[in-house]
Amino acid sequence: MESAISVLVSKFKVYAGSDGSSDTLSRDEFHRLVKSELPNFVTNAGDPTAVNQLMSSLDKNNDGELNFLEFWQLIGHLASRHGGFSQ
């Protein structure tokens, strides 16, 4: 599990750092991450409107960016759904 966490943190930082701070994902960075890294887990990963809605639902402080904890909520949800766990 440690290696999986390391990969998630590393991927977050790579995408987050592509156009600014490596602490947050901008809308464009989030779009690229979802489309490239989660195309089979996120419904309509290639649809900008769907990805915008997903980001808005995760952006708890409404600052237009996702910090790692906000992003982590998506990972937890996707892992639960993939594993067949009830929500």
Secondary structure as the mmCIF struct_conf table of DSSP 4:
data_model
#
loop_
_struct_conf.conf_type_id
_struct_conf.id
_struct_conf.beg_label_comp_id
_struct_conf.beg_label_asym_id
_struct_conf.beg_label_seq_id
_struct_conf.end_label_comp_id
_struct_conf.end_label_asym_id
_struct_conf.end_label_seq_id
HELX_RH_AL_P HELX_RH_AL_P1 GLU A 2 ALA A 16
TURN_TY1_P TURN_TY1_P1 GLY A 17 SER A 18
BEND BEND1 ASP A 19 GLY A 20
TURN_TY1_P TURN_TY1_P2 SER A 22 ASP A 23
STRN STRN1 THR A 24 LEU A 25
HELX_RH_AL_P HELX_RH_AL_P2 ARG A 27 GLU A 37
TURN_TY1_P TURN_TY1_P3 PRO A 39 PHE A 41
BEND BEND2 VAL A 42 VAL A 42
TURN_TY1_P TURN_TY1_P4 THR A 43 GLY A 46
HELX_RH_AL_P HELX_RH_AL_P3 PRO A 48 LEU A 58
TURN_TY1_P TURN_TY1_P5 LYS A 60 ASN A 61
BEND BEND3 ASP A 63 GLU A 65
STRN STRN2 LEU A 66 ASN A 67
HELX_RH_AL_P HELX_RH_AL_P4 PHE A 68 GLY A 83
TURN_TY1_P TURN_TY1_P6 GLY A 84 GLY A 84
#
